[in-house]
Each structure stands twice: as C-alpha cells, then as structure tokens.
Amino acid sequence: MAIRAFRYPAEIAPPRRGCPVWAAGRAGGALVPIPWRSGRPAAAPSGSAPALPGAPAAAGGTAAAGPALPQGRCRAGPGGCSGAMAARVLNVNVGVLGHIDSGKTALARALSTTGSTAAFDRAPQSRARGITLDLGFSCLRTALPPQLGPGPGELQLTLVDCPGHASLIRTIIGGAQIIDLMMLVIDVTKGMQTQSAECLVIGQIACQKMVVVLNKIDLLPEGKRQSAIEKMTKKMQKTLENTKFSGCPIVAVAAKPGGPEAPESENPQGISELIEVLKSQAYLPSRDPSGHFLMAVDHCFSIKGQGTVMTGTILSGSVSLGDNVEIPALKVTKRVKSMQMFHTPVTYAMQGDRVGVCVTQFDPKLLERGLICTPDSLHTIHAAIISLKKIQYFRGALQTKAKFHITVGHETVMGRVMFFSPAPANFNEEIQENVFDFDKDYLYQEQYLSKDSVSSEENKENDQAGEVQLPKQQWALLEFEKPVTCPKLCLVIGSKLDADIHANTCRLAFHGVLLQGMEDKNYTETFLPKLKVYKQKHKEGQVERVMDDYSVIGRSLFKKETNIQIFVGLKVKLSTGEDGIIDGGFGQSGKFKIRIPDGLKPDTKMLLAAASKKKSKGGKGDMTKEDESSKNDSAQPVTISLIFKRYVFDTQKKMIQS
C-alpha cells in the first residue's frame, strides 16, 4: 500500500478499514500514517522519524500514548521479544501546573520533542476559547543523566499539561495523581495567584519533587529583567519555605517570546537550562508490575473496523496483548487487541506507562474518563472510611455532616462527612498506616480536630498545661450521593468547589487515603453497625433532698417527658464524691431516685440539710441580708453527673458505661 504524506486536521473523522489509522510517524515535517492490519500495526516506513504519541480525534476525542518501560525492559513482555529490542528508556511523568494564562501549554510545546493530538490545545473547543480545557500529553526525550544509572539510554519525560482555570480543578486533580515530578509555572509579571496556590497544594499531596518555572521573562524591561527575576525568585523561595518543596530549583524562561501571536521564528529562552534542571531532578520512580492491572483512562475514541482505543496511565499492575480488561462503569469486559506507546507497537505495559489500548468495539461516548482493570478487581462503593489530614490553607473548620466535593481519581461526586478520632486516652498511640481496625472504639467528633478548631477556653487551659492535645490520626466516614468505582488505598481529596472562584481562598479542604469501601447499597444496615464510633454523653442535675442515709431524690437531669426507665441501673457521681445508681423515676416531673450503696457522707448530709433549711426560709419570704450572704458562701447545690457513651450506629441505642 502506498503511503502519502499529509497533515491531519484536529477534527478529522475516524479512518475506514484499510486506511491509515491512529499511529503516525513524522517525516519531513508531515505526518506519515501507518496502516493497521489484523489488529496489529504494520512496521513504519523505513527512514521515518519517531512517531507522534496520539491519534486523529473523532468528535473531539483524542489519542495519546505513552512512555516505554524503564531500564530497558523488552516491550514484548516477560516471555521474550518480538521485533527489535528497545533501547533502555526511563520514563518520568511530569505535571505542568499553574494559574490560567501563565504559559503552561507554550512551555510544554517548547520542551516537547513529540506531541500528541491531545497536546497543545488541539481540541476545537480549546482553540475557540483560547485556553486549555483538558489534559494534554507530549514527551521530551533526552540523554539519560548519570545519577540514574550507568550505560547508554534515554530519559523520557512525559509532560502532562493540566488546565489552569479554576472551574477545571477536577481535571487538574485527576492529572496530578499520575505524575512523578511537577513543574509549577508562574507568570513572572504576576507572581503567585489563586490557582498557582491551589496547584501547589495539589502538588504537595500528589508528588515528591517540584521545579518552579518563572515564565514570560521577555515581558520584563530588558534593563530591569535580571533584578526582577531575582526579586521574584526570592519571593517564591519565601512562599515555599514552609512546604515540602523548600529549596526546590527555580528557573526563568520565556517559552513563547512575544506571546501567542509571535512568529515561530522567535526562539524560546531558558529552555535548555530548564531541561538540564529537569534531568537533575529526575529519579527512578517506584514501578511494580505485580498485582491487579488498573489504568486511569483520560481519552477514548473508536477506529472503524478495528475497535475502540482507550489512552491513559497505568496506575498498578501490567497488561499484555490478549488480556481481558473490565470497564467497571459499563459493566463489560473486553479483550486487548493491540497496544501502542508513542506510536511504538508493544505487547506489554506496566505501572507508570502511558499507553493506548485497542479493545473490541464499544461506543467511546460512554467512557470519556474512568478506570479499566483486571476483571472483578474493582468494586463500586456507596460509602467509605478514609484516614485524612486537613489542608492547612483551607479557612474555617471541617464540620461533621457538611457536604464536600469528593475527588477519587478522575471522578468527583458530592459526599457527606462524619469525622472521628481515637478515644482521648489513645490520642498519642501509634496507628498502623493504611489499616483500619474495626475492633477498636472511636470517638465521634463534631468537627475535624486541629489547633484552629479547638475552642478558646480549651486553648487557655491547654496553654497553661503545655500543648494542645490532638490525635495523631483522624478518620472520616464519607457517604457519596452517587456510587463511585475506585481501588482501595487510593488518594481522596475533599473540596468546596462551589466557593467563589474569584475569592482569594483555598477551596481544597482535606486529603486522605481510602481504607475501606462499602459496596452494599444498604450499608447503613449491613456494614455501619460494625463501626464502633461513639458519642460521649455528659448530663448534670442536682440533689433536691435526702430520703434516708442511702438514697436521695434528684432533679434537672431529665426532661419531664423522658422515659427514665431506660436509665435505671446507670451509675452517677455526686459532686461530694459518693457513687450512686439510678433506681427509678419519682413522680411525674422528671425527678428520680438515686441509691447510694455506701451511704451518704456526714458532711454531705449536713450540706444538704443546710441547703434544705435555707430553701424553706426563702419560701417564707423572710430572708435577711446575712442569710443571703451565707447562702452565697456555703449553700452550693450538690450536683449529680451522669456519664455514658452511645454508639452512633447501634440500632438499639444502648447506653454504655465503663
């Protein structure tokens, strides 16, 4: 079949059987299509340069493929090679994040040696609005730096270009979860902006290393440029000094001198220096091919006569040609017919790889984003228990029963939260990471406990005693408004995305790890009773009078309509030190009888007798000023304390005392 060179328009329709398909090579500046035969791509024409990591898009869909296996692993899989042995290539996924209009896409374009049709705002909607609306993917290949091992090879940086607009924060969070290294792009003329700060927060949660890029230095007056760059560098260093990225590299560039309309002849500034910094920051990411296959899909499109292609990043496990994969959102299982990484046909891919997977046909409109996995390895859940930390930049308290936008992978749903902690005696106990113990008791909290959530009175007391006591770990029960499909131990982020996007506030509230999902729709009846979260109850009343040496009458502990019978047998304590037991009701006004097994102390009887006399004097309307003073000094009421706990999810609502 003859191969003609032509350029793909961004919105081209999917090709017919026998026509060139989504794999393409570049030759002489034009795209060279590669025919797809019998479910496998034919060899690229000899002499063609490296292929683009993407495909023509159908109806706005896009294609992108990804990195080769690190450390020279043969792409044919563990069993052996088919075709030429790939050179050693280490892939690192690099997120490009920042405020809208800071030049992220221009930077990705300037860095990339290979780009996909998903890259550089090629979607018609992005071009029409002039902003990035979706994740874009491209790659940069460069020599392997010496710190990553001896011998020849290449470092492949897969660039994940994230949108910057505040309304697209869900997409930004989804992109951040698949990166190893982050570039925070700052407009040097504006400095840190609201979404810059949110991207920094997301970076702290999702990755270990960061490079700050001060972009648009060409807009600074030439005579003052260097001093302005140094001033902004110091500002950024100050901003980052209390974060995990303190001391990270800061590089000044002009990714697109003259702006978007400038001619292509204008060369970017500082890009070679940035590449060297990225190489120095690259590290060997943790990659494990064992376990269940799980892939985050970000684009999906069909090829007539071939199947449906899903592109994304493998989060765990590995996949080979011929494997069956499940699409949980559609409740279907499909067979893998072929795979490509940056237009290189492969038979095997593993955790960390970006790959395009072609499976037997289904409607791509049904899966814009989502997860695919080993059959039956993922489950759809209606609620979850997570361990969590509050994001320090979020203003205000995290209240139990409040609703948040809960992001799990590429999916965001509304959810209601209930916070709980260890019992106070166990606040300092070491908690096993990523494990939840259903045998322990947990204390219900009206809000997430933090230094700024403790009341001022408590703070005063704690300041005198030393430090505010906070638990080492806290948890939350999340109840989703609609079910989500996700793996165990995945990242969870809670946000208030309905907050004003123009307000200078952080909308990201907390982040955590999903420890336990609840698959049963009736989880409130079948699962929650196993969760031993209790509320500590403390009621106070007063002794009204003495009946005899071993019993008193109490009041003000219960309302008139309370069924006192359910409290019979509970222990109480008098403010004078005696222990008592509720014996039953007394009359119809909420009064009750308390039995004192060890009898009343003589001092208590005298105190109650004095109080009774003063009460009777007051009743006659004959109290003198001296009597009033005497009452204030000595006739303090004897109080009754009733302390018990009640488990939140106990259907019988039993009251428990230790």
C-alpha positions as CSV (number, residue, x, y, z in Angstrom):
1,M,0.0,0.0,0.0
2,A,1.4,3.4,-1.0
3,I,1.9,5.9,1.8
4,R,1.2,9.5,1.2
5,A,2.4,12.3,3.5
6,F,-0.4,14.7,4.7
7,R,-1.4,16.7,7.7
8,Y,-4.2,15.6,10.0
9,P,-6.8,18.3,10.8
10,A,-7.6,18.2,14.5
11,E,-11.2,17.3,14.0
12,I,-10.7,14.5,11.4
13,A,-13.2,11.7,11.3
14,P,-12.0,8.2,12.2
15,P,-10.5,6.3,9.2
16,R,-12.2,3.5,7.4
17,R,-10.9,-0.1,7.4
18,G,-7.7,-0.4,5.4
19,C,-7.0,3.4,5.7
20,P,-4.1,4.8,7.8
21,V,-5.1,4.8,11.4
22,W,-4.2,6.5,14.7
23,A,-0.5,5.5,14.7
24,A,1.6,8.0,12.8
25,G,5.2,8.8,12.1
26,R,6.8,12.2,11.2
27,A,8.8,12.6,8.0
28,G,9.9,15.9,6.6
29,G,7.5,17.9,8.9
30,A,4.4,15.9,7.7
31,L,2.6,13.1,9.4
32,V,3.0,9.7,7.9
33,P,0.1,7.3,8.6
34,I,0.9,3.7,9.5
35,P,-1.6,1.1,8.2
36,W,-3.2,-1.2,10.8
37,R,-3.6,-4.8,9.7
38,S,-5.2,-7.7,11.5
39,G,-5.3,-5.9,14.9
40,R,-1.5,-5.1,14.8
41,P,0.2,-2.1,13.3
42,A,2.4,-2.7,10.4
43,A,6.0,-1.5,10.5
44,A,6.6,2.1,10.0
45,P,8.2,3.1,6.7
46,S,11.9,2.9,6.8
47,G,13.7,6.2,7.5
48,S,10.7,7.7,9.3
49,A,11.4,9.6,12.4
50,P,9.8,9.0,15.9
51,A,6.1,8.8,15.8
52,L,3.6,11.1,17.5
53,P,2.1,9.9,20.7
54,G,-1.5,10.4,19.7
55,A,-4.2,9.9,17.1
56,P,-6.6,11.8,15.0
57,A,-9.6,12.6,17.2
58,A,-13.2,11.6,16.5
59,A,-15.8,14.1,17.5
60,G,-13.5,15.9,19.8
61,G,-11.9,12.7,21.2
62,T,-8.2,12.4,21.2
63,A,-5.5,9.8,21.4
64,A,-2.3,9.7,23.3
65,A,0.2,7.0,24.0
66,G,3.0,7.0,26.5
67,P,6.4,6.0,27.7
68,A,8.5,3.0,27.2
69,L,9.4,0.7,30.0
70,P,12.2,1.9,32.3
71,Q,15.5,0.2,32.5
72,G,15.4,-1.3,29.0
73,R,12.6,-3.8,29.7
74,C,11.7,-5.6,26.5
75,R,8.2,-4.5,25.4
76,A,7.3,-7.9,24.3
77,G,6.7,-8.8,27.9
78,P,8.4,-11.1,30.4
79,G,8.4,-14.0,28.0
80,G,10.7,-12.5,25.3
81,C,10.9,-10.0,22.5
82,S,9.1,-9.8,19.2
83,G,10.9,-7.4,16.8
84,A,13.8,-5.1,17.7
85,M,14.9,-4.8,21.2
86,A,14.1,-1.3,22.6
87,A,16.9,0.8,24.0
88,R,16.9,1.4,27.7
89,V,14.4,4.2,28.3
90,L,13.4,5.6,31.7
91,N,10.0,7.3,31.8
92,V,9.1,10.0,34.3
93,N,5.7,11.6,34.3
94,V,6.0,15.4,34.7
95,G,2.9,17.6,35.5
96,V,2.7,21.1,34.1
97,L,0.5,23.0,36.5
98,G,-0.2,26.7,37.2
99,H,-2.6,29.6,37.1
100,I,-4.6,30.2,33.9
101,D,-2.6,32.1,31.2
102,S,0.8,31.5,32.8
103,G,2.0,29.9,29.6
104,K,1.9,26.2,30.6
105,T,0.9,24.9,27.1
106,A,3.5,27.1,25.4
107,L,6.1,25.7,27.8
108,A,5.0,22.1,27.1
109,R,5.3,22.9,23.3
110,A,8.8,24.4,23.7
111,L,10.0,21.4,25.7
112,S,8.5,18.6,23.7
113,T,10.2,16.5,21.0
114,T,7.0,14.6,20.4
115,G,3.4,15.8,20.8
116,S,0.0,14.1,20.5
117,T,-3.2,15.3,19.1
118,A,-4.3,15.6,22.7
119,A,-1.4,18.1,23.3
120,F,-1.1,21.9,22.8
121,D,-4.9,22.7,22.9
122,R,-5.6,20.9,19.6
123,A,-9.2,20.3,20.5
124,P,-11.5,22.7,18.7
125,Q,-13.2,23.8,22.0
126,S,-9.7,24.8,23.4
127,R,-8.8,26.7,20.3
128,A,-12.1,28.5,20.2
129,R,-11.8,29.7,23.9
130,G,-8.0,30.1,23.8
131,I,-7.5,28.1,27.0
132,T,-6.6,24.6,28.0
133,L,-9.8,22.6,28.7
134,D,-8.4,19.1,29.1
135,L,-5.3,17.2,29.9
136,G,-2.7,17.3,27.2
137,F,0.2,14.8,26.7
138,S,3.5,15.1,24.9
139,C,7.1,14.0,25.6
140,L,10.6,15.1,25.7
141,R,13.5,12.6,25.1
142,T,17.0,13.4,26.2
143,A,20.2,11.7,27.3
144,L,19.9,9.6,30.5
145,P,21.6,11.6,33.3
146,P,24.4,9.8,35.2
147,Q,22.5,9.7,38.6
148,L,20.0,7.3,37.0
149,G,22.5,4.6,36.3
150,P,25.4,3.6,34.1
151,G,25.3,2.8,30.4
152,P,23.6,4.3,27.3
153,G,19.9,5.1,27.4
154,E,17.3,7.8,27.2
155,L,15.3,9.7,29.7
156,Q,11.7,10.2,28.6
157,L,9.7,13.0,30.3
158,T,6.0,12.6,29.6
159,L,4.5,16.0,30.0
160,V,1.0,16.2,31.5
161,D,-0.3,19.7,30.6
162,C,-3.1,20.5,33.1
163,P,-5.7,23.2,32.7
164,G,-5.3,26.4,34.8
165,H,-8.9,27.7,35.0
166,A,-10.4,27.5,38.5
167,S,-13.6,25.7,37.2
168,L,-11.4,22.9,35.8
169,I,-9.9,21.9,39.2
170,R,-11.4,18.4,39.0
171,T,-9.3,17.8,35.8
172,I,-6.2,19.3,37.5
173,I,-6.6,16.9,40.4
174,G,-7.0,14.0,38.1
175,G,-3.9,14.9,36.2
176,A,-1.8,15.4,39.3
177,Q,-2.5,11.9,40.5
178,I,-0.5,10.4,37.6
179,I,2.7,12.4,37.9
180,D,6.1,11.8,39.5
181,L,7.5,15.3,39.2
182,M,5.8,18.7,39.0
183,M,6.6,22.0,37.2
184,L,4.7,24.9,38.8
185,V,4.5,27.6,36.1
186,I,4.4,31.2,37.4
187,D,3.8,34.3,35.3
188,V,6.9,36.3,36.4
189,T,5.0,39.6,35.9
190,K,2.2,38.5,38.4
191,G,3.8,36.0,40.8
192,M,1.7,33.6,42.9
193,Q,-2.0,33.7,42.0
194,T,-5.0,31.8,43.4
195,Q,-4.8,28.8,41.2
196,S,-1.0,28.8,41.5
197,A,-1.5,28.2,45.2
198,E,-4.1,25.5,44.6
199,C,-1.8,23.7,42.2
200,L,1.0,24.0,44.9
201,V,-1.3,22.3,47.4
202,I,-2.2,19.6,44.9
203,G,1.5,19.1,44.2
204,Q,2.3,18.7,47.9
205,I,-0.4,15.9,48.1
206,A,0.4,14.1,44.9
207,C,4.2,14.2,44.2
208,Q,7.6,14.4,45.8
209,K,9.6,16.8,43.7
210,M,8.9,20.2,42.1
211,V,10.6,22.7,39.8
212,V,9.3,26.3,39.7
213,V,9.3,27.9,36.2
214,L,9.2,31.7,36.1
215,N,7.7,32.2,32.6
216,K,7.3,35.2,30.3
217,I,10.6,36.9,31.3
218,D,10.5,38.5,27.8
219,L,7.8,40.8,29.1
220,L,10.2,42.4,31.7
221,P,12.1,45.5,30.6
222,E,15.5,44.4,29.4
223,G,17.4,46.8,31.7
224,K,15.5,45.6,34.8
225,R,15.0,42.0,33.8
226,Q,17.7,40.3,35.9
227,S,16.8,42.3,39.1
228,A,13.0,41.5,38.6
229,I,13.8,37.8,38.2
230,E,15.9,37.8,41.3
231,K,13.2,39.6,43.3
232,M,10.6,37.1,42.2
233,T,12.9,34.2,42.9
234,K,13.3,35.4,46.5
235,K,9.5,35.8,46.8
236,M,9.0,32.2,45.6
237,Q,11.6,30.9,48.0
238,K,9.9,32.6,50.9
239,T,6.5,31.2,49.8
240,L,7.9,27.6,49.6
241,E,10.0,27.7,52.8
242,N,7.2,26.0,54.9
243,T,6.3,23.4,52.3
244,K,7.8,20.1,51.3
245,F,9.3,21.8,48.3
246,S,11.5,24.2,50.3
247,G,14.8,24.8,48.4
248,C,13.5,23.4,45.1
249,P,15.0,24.7,41.8
250,I,13.6,27.9,40.3
251,V,14.3,28.5,36.5
252,A,13.4,31.6,34.5
253,V,12.3,31.1,30.9
254,A,10.3,32.7,28.0
255,A,8.5,29.8,26.4
256,K,6.9,31.9,23.7
257,P,8.7,35.2,23.4
258,G,6.3,37.9,22.0
259,G,3.1,36.0,23.1
260,P,0.8,33.6,21.2
261,E,0.7,35.6,18.0
262,A,4.5,36.0,17.7
263,P,6.1,34.3,14.7
264,E,7.5,30.8,15.2
265,S,11.0,32.1,14.3
266,E,11.2,33.6,17.8
267,N,13.3,31.1,19.8
268,P,12.3,30.2,23.4
269,Q,14.7,31.4,26.1
270,G,16.0,29.4,29.0
271,I,14.6,26.0,27.8
272,S,18.0,24.2,27.6
273,E,18.7,25.3,31.2
274,L,15.3,24.0,32.2
275,I,15.9,20.7,30.6
276,E,19.1,20.3,32.5
277,V,17.3,21.1,35.8
278,L,14.6,18.5,34.9
279,K,17.3,15.9,34.2
280,S,18.9,16.7,37.6
281,Q,15.6,16.3,39.4
282,A,14.6,13.1,37.6
283,Y,14.6,9.9,39.8
284,L,13.8,6.2,39.4
285,P,10.1,6.1,40.2
286,S,8.7,3.1,42.0
287,R,7.3,0.7,39.4
288,D,5.7,-2.7,40.2
289,P,4.2,-4.9,37.5
290,S,2.7,-7.3,40.1
291,G,-0.8,-7.1,41.3
292,H,-4.1,-6.3,39.6
293,F,-4.0,-4.2,36.4
294,L,-5.5,-0.7,36.9
295,M,-5.4,2.2,34.4
296,A,-6.8,5.7,34.5
297,V,-8.3,6.4,31.1
298,D,-8.4,10.1,30.0
299,H,-9.3,9.8,26.3
300,C,-11.4,7.3,24.3
301,F,-12.2,7.0,20.6
302,S,-13.1,4.4,18.0
303,I,-11.4,3.2,14.8
304,K,-13.9,1.7,12.4
305,G,-13.2,-1.9,11.7
306,Q,-10.5,-2.1,14.4
307,G,-12.1,-1.4,17.8
308,T,-12.1,1.3,20.5
309,V,-8.9,2.9,21.7
310,M,-8.5,4.0,25.4
311,T,-5.5,6.0,26.3
312,G,-4.2,6.7,29.8
313,T,-1.7,5.9,32.5
314,I,-1.3,2.5,34.2
315,L,-1.7,3.0,38.0
316,S,-0.8,-0.5,39.0
317,G,0.0,-4.0,37.7
318,S,0.6,-4.7,34.0
319,V,-1.3,-5.7,30.8
320,S,-0.4,-7.8,27.8
321,L,-1.9,-8.5,24.4
322,G,-4.8,-10.9,24.6
323,D,-5.7,-10.0,28.2
324,N,-9.2,-9.4,29.2
325,V,-9.9,-6.0,30.9
326,E,-13.0,-4.8,32.6
327,I,-14.6,-1.4,32.2
328,P,-16.5,-1.2,35.5
329,A,-18.5,1.9,34.6
330,L,-20.0,0.0,31.7
331,K,-20.1,-3.4,33.4
332,V,-18.4,-5.0,30.3
333,T,-15.2,-7.0,29.8
334,K,-13.2,-6.5,26.6
335,R,-10.1,-8.2,25.0
336,V,-6.9,-6.3,24.3
337,K,-6.3,-6.5,20.6
338,S,-3.3,-4.2,20.3
339,M,-1.3,-1.5,22.2
340,Q,1.0,1.4,21.4
341,M,3.2,3.8,23.3
342,F,4.1,7.0,21.5
343,H,3.2,5.1,18.3
344,T,5.5,2.2,19.0
345,P,3.6,-1.1,18.9
346,V,4.1,-3.0,22.2
347,T,2.8,-6.3,23.6
348,Y,3.3,-5.4,27.3
349,A,3.0,-2.4,29.6
350,M,3.3,-1.9,33.3
351,Q,2.7,0.6,36.2
352,G,3.7,4.2,35.3
353,D,3.5,3.7,31.5
354,R,1.3,5.8,29.3
355,V,-0.3,3.6,26.7
356,G,-3.1,3.4,24.1
357,V,-5.1,0.1,24.4
358,C,-7.2,-1.0,21.5
359,V,-10.1,-3.4,22.5
360,T,-13.1,-4.9,20.8
361,Q,-15.6,-2.3,19.8
362,F,-17.8,-0.3,22.1
363,D,-19.3,3.3,22.0
364,P,-16.5,5.6,23.1
365,K,-19.0,8.3,24.1
366,L,-19.9,6.0,27.1
367,L,-16.4,6.4,28.6
368,E,-14.9,9.9,28.4
369,R,-12.9,9.2,31.6
370,G,-12.7,6.4,34.0
371,L,-10.9,3.3,35.1
372,I,-10.2,-0.1,33.4
373,C,-8.9,-3.0,35.3
374,T,-8.3,-6.8,35.7
375,P,-11.9,-8.3,35.7
376,D,-13.6,-8.3,39.2
377,S,-10.7,-6.4,40.8
378,L,-12.5,-3.1,41.3
379,H,-15.8,-2.5,43.1
380,T,-18.4,0.2,43.1
381,I,-18.9,1.7,46.6
382,H,-21.6,3.9,48.2
383,A,-19.6,5.0,51.2
384,A,-16.0,4.7,52.5
385,I,-13.8,5.1,55.6
386,I,-10.7,7.3,55.0
387,S,-7.8,8.4,57.0
388,L,-7.3,12.1,56.4
389,K,-5.4,15.4,57.0
390,K,-6.8,18.9,56.8
391,I,-5.2,21.1,54.2
392,Q,-3.6,23.9,56.2
393,Y,-4.5,26.6,53.8
394,F,-8.3,25.9,54.0
395,R,-10.0,28.5,56.0
396,G,-12.6,27.5,58.6
397,A,-13.5,24.3,60.4
398,L,-14.3,21.0,58.8
399,Q,-17.7,20.2,60.2
400,T,-19.3,16.8,60.6
401,K,-22.5,16.4,58.4
402,A,-21.1,19.0,55.9
403,K,-21.1,18.3,52.2
404,F,-17.9,18.3,50.1
405,H,-16.9,17.6,46.6
406,I,-15.0,14.3,46.9
407,T,-12.5,13.6,44.1
408,V,-11.4,10.0,43.6
409,G,-9.1,9.6,40.6
410,H,-10.9,11.3,37.6
411,E,-14.3,11.2,39.3
412,T,-15.8,13.9,41.5
413,V,-19.0,13.4,43.4
414,M,-20.8,15.1,46.3
415,G,-20.4,13.4,49.7
416,R,-21.3,14.0,53.3
417,V,-18.7,13.5,56.0
418,M,-18.6,12.4,59.6
419,F,-15.3,12.8,61.5
420,F,-14.0,10.6,64.3
421,S,-10.8,10.0,66.2
422,P,-9.2,7.6,68.7
423,A,-10.6,7.7,72.2
424,P,-8.8,10.6,74.1
425,A,-6.7,8.1,76.1
426,N,-5.3,6.9,72.8
427,F,-4.6,10.2,71.1
428,N,-0.8,9.6,71.2
429,E,-1.0,5.9,70.2
430,E,0.9,4.9,67.1
431,I,-1.5,4.0,64.3
432,Q,-0.7,1.3,61.7
433,E,-0.5,3.1,58.4
434,N,-3.2,2.3,55.8
435,V,-5.1,-0.1,58.1
436,F,-8.4,0.4,59.8
437,D,-9.1,-1.6,63.0
438,F,-12.8,-2.4,63.4
439,D,-12.3,-3.9,66.8
440,K,-11.4,-0.5,68.4
441,D,-13.7,2.2,69.8
442,Y,-13.6,5.6,68.1
443,L,-14.8,9.0,69.4
444,Y,-17.3,10.9,67.3
445,Q,-16.2,14.5,66.6
446,E,-18.5,17.4,65.6
447,Q,-15.6,18.7,63.5
448,Y,-12.1,17.7,62.5
449,L,-9.7,18.4,65.4
450,S,-7.0,21.0,64.7
451,K,-5.3,23.8,66.6
452,D,-7.6,26.4,65.0
453,S,-10.8,24.3,65.7
454,V,-10.2,24.0,69.5
455,S,-12.4,26.5,71.5
456,S,-10.7,29.5,73.0
457,E,-11.4,28.2,76.6
458,E,-9.8,24.9,75.8
459,N,-6.8,26.6,74.3
460,K,-6.4,28.7,77.5
461,E,-6.4,25.5,79.6
462,N,-4.1,23.7,77.3
463,D,-1.7,26.7,77.1
464,Q,-1.3,26.5,80.9
465,A,-0.9,22.8,80.9
466,G,1.5,22.8,77.9
467,E,0.5,21.9,74.4
468,V,-2.9,21.4,72.7
469,Q,-3.6,17.7,72.7
470,L,-4.6,16.5,69.2
471,P,-4.8,12.9,67.9
472,K,-2.0,11.6,65.7
473,Q,-4.6,10.2,63.3
474,Q,-8.2,11.1,62.4
475,W,-10.7,9.4,60.1
476,A,-13.9,10.2,58.3
477,L,-16.9,8.3,57.0
478,L,-17.8,9.5,53.5
479,E,-21.3,8.9,52.2
480,F,-21.5,9.5,48.5
481,E,-24.5,11.0,46.7
482,K,-23.9,8.6,43.8
483,P,-21.7,5.5,43.8
484,V,-18.0,5.6,42.7
485,T,-15.7,3.0,41.4
486,C,-12.2,3.1,42.8
487,P,-9.4,0.9,44.2
488,K,-8.6,0.5,47.9
489,L,-5.8,2.9,49.3
490,C,-6.4,5.4,46.5
491,L,-6.0,9.2,47.1
492,V,-9.1,11.1,48.1
493,I,-9.4,14.9,48.0
494,G,-12.3,16.9,49.6
495,S,-13.0,20.3,48.3
496,K,-15.5,23.2,48.4
497,L,-15.7,23.7,44.6
498,D,-18.9,25.8,44.9
499,A,-17.0,28.5,46.7
500,D,-16.4,31.8,44.8
501,I,-13.6,31.2,42.3
502,H,-12.7,34.9,42.4
503,A,-12.2,34.9,46.2
504,N,-8.6,34.6,47.3
505,T,-9.2,31.4,49.3
506,C,-8.1,27.8,49.0
507,R,-11.0,25.5,48.0
508,L,-9.2,22.3,48.8
509,A,-10.2,21.2,52.3
510,F,-8.7,17.8,53.1
511,H,-6.9,14.8,51.6
512,G,-6.7,11.2,52.6
513,V,-6.4,7.5,51.8
514,L,-9.4,5.3,51.2
515,L,-9.1,2.4,53.7
516,Q,-12.5,0.6,53.4
517,G,-15.2,0.8,50.8
518,M,-18.9,-0.2,51.3
519,E,-20.3,-1.9,48.3
520,D,-23.8,-2.8,49.7
521,K,-26.4,-0.2,48.8
522,N,-27.9,-1.0,52.3
523,Y,-24.6,-0.3,54.0
524,T,-26.3,1.6,56.9
525,E,-27.9,-1.7,58.0
526,T,-25.3,-4.2,56.9
527,F,-22.0,-2.5,57.4
528,L,-22.1,0.6,59.7
529,P,-23.2,-1.3,62.9
530,K,-19.6,-2.8,62.8
531,L,-18.1,0.7,63.0
532,K,-17.8,1.4,66.7
533,V,-18.0,5.2,66.8
534,Y,-19.4,6.5,70.0
535,K,-20.6,9.9,71.3
536,Q,-19.6,10.8,74.9
537,K,-22.7,12.0,76.8
538,H,-22.5,14.0,80.0
539,K,-25.6,15.1,81.8
540,E,-25.8,17.1,85.0
541,G,-28.5,17.5,87.6
542,Q,-28.9,18.4,91.3
543,V,-29.8,16.6,94.5
544,E,-33.1,18.0,95.7
545,R,-33.4,16.3,99.1
546,V,-32.3,13.4,101.2
547,M,-34.7,10.4,101.6
548,D,-32.5,8.5,104.0
549,D,-28.8,7.7,104.6
550,Y,-28.7,5.5,101.4
551,S,-31.0,7.4,99.0
552,V,-31.6,10.9,97.6
553,I,-34.1,12.5,95.2
554,G,-32.5,14.2,92.1
555,R,-33.9,16.7,89.6
556,S,-32.9,18.6,86.4
557,L,-31.1,15.6,84.8
558,F,-34.1,14.6,82.6
559,K,-36.9,16.3,80.9
560,K,-40.5,15.8,82.1
561,E,-41.3,13.6,79.0
562,T,-38.1,11.4,79.3
563,N,-38.6,7.7,79.8
564,I,-36.5,7.4,83.0
565,Q,-36.9,3.6,83.0
566,I,-34.2,3.2,80.2
567,F,-31.7,5.0,82.5
568,V,-32.3,2.7,85.5
569,G,-29.1,0.9,86.7
570,L,-26.8,3.6,85.3
571,K,-24.1,4.9,87.6
572,V,-23.9,8.5,88.7
573,K,-21.5,10.5,90.8
574,L,-22.3,13.3,93.3
575,S,-20.1,16.4,93.5
576,T,-19.3,15.4,97.1
577,G,-17.7,12.2,95.9
578,E,-20.3,9.5,96.5
579,D,-21.2,6.9,93.8
580,G,-24.8,6.2,93.1
581,I,-27.2,4.2,90.9
582,I,-30.4,5.5,89.3
583,D,-33.2,3.5,90.9
584,G,-36.2,4.8,89.0
585,G,-38.5,7.8,88.5
586,F,-40.0,9.8,91.3
587,G,-43.3,11.5,90.5
588,Q,-44.3,12.9,87.0
589,S,-42.0,15.9,86.7
590,G,-38.7,14.2,85.7
591,K,-37.4,13.7,89.2
592,F,-35.7,10.4,90.0
593,K,-34.4,8.3,92.9
594,I,-30.7,7.6,93.4
595,R,-29.5,4.7,95.6
596,I,-26.1,5.3,97.4
597,P,-24.7,1.8,98.1
598,D,-22.0,3.0,100.5
599,G,-24.3,5.6,102.2
600,L,-24.0,9.4,102.3
601,K,-21.0,11.0,104.0
602,P,-21.8,13.0,107.2
603,D,-20.6,16.2,105.5
604,T,-22.9,15.6,102.6
605,K,-25.9,15.2,104.9
606,M,-25.0,18.4,106.7
607,L,-24.6,20.3,103.4
608,L,-28.0,19.0,102.1
609,A,-29.7,19.7,105.4
610,A,-28.4,23.3,105.4
611,A,-29.5,23.8,101.8
612,S,-32.9,22.4,102.7
613,K,-33.3,24.8,105.7
614,K,-32.3,27.9,103.6
615,K,-34.8,26.8,100.9
616,S,-37.6,26.6,103.4
617,K,-36.7,30.0,104.9
618,G,-36.6,31.5,101.4
619,G,-40.1,30.1,100.9
620,K,-41.5,32.1,103.8
621,G,-40.2,35.4,102.2
622,D,-38.3,36.2,105.5
623,M,-34.6,36.0,104.3
624,T,-32.3,38.7,105.7
625,K,-29.2,40.1,104.1
626,E,-27.0,37.9,106.3
627,D,-28.9,34.8,105.2
628,E,-28.4,35.9,101.5
629,S,-24.6,36.2,102.1
630,S,-24.5,32.9,103.9
631,K,-26.3,31.2,101.1
632,N,-23.8,32.5,98.5
633,D,-20.9,31.3,100.6
634,S,-21.9,27.9,101.7
635,A,-25.2,26.6,100.3
636,Q,-23.8,25.3,97.0
637,P,-26.1,22.6,95.5
638,V,-24.8,19.1,95.3
639,T,-24.6,18.2,91.6
640,I,-25.2,14.8,90.0
641,S,-23.1,13.7,87.0
642,L,-24.2,11.0,84.6
643,I,-21.6,10.0,82.0
644,F,-22.1,7.3,79.4
645,K,-21.4,6.6,75.8
646,R,-23.8,5.6,73.0
647,Y,-22.6,4.1,69.7
648,V,-23.7,6.1,66.7
649,F,-24.7,3.2,64.6
650,D,-26.1,0.9,67.3
651,T,-29.7,0.2,66.2
652,Q,-30.7,-0.5,69.8
653,K,-29.3,2.9,71.1
654,K,-27.8,1.2,74.2
655,M,-26.1,3.4,76.8
656,I,-22.7,2.0,77.8
657,Q,-20.7,2.8,80.9
658,S,-17.1,1.6,81.5
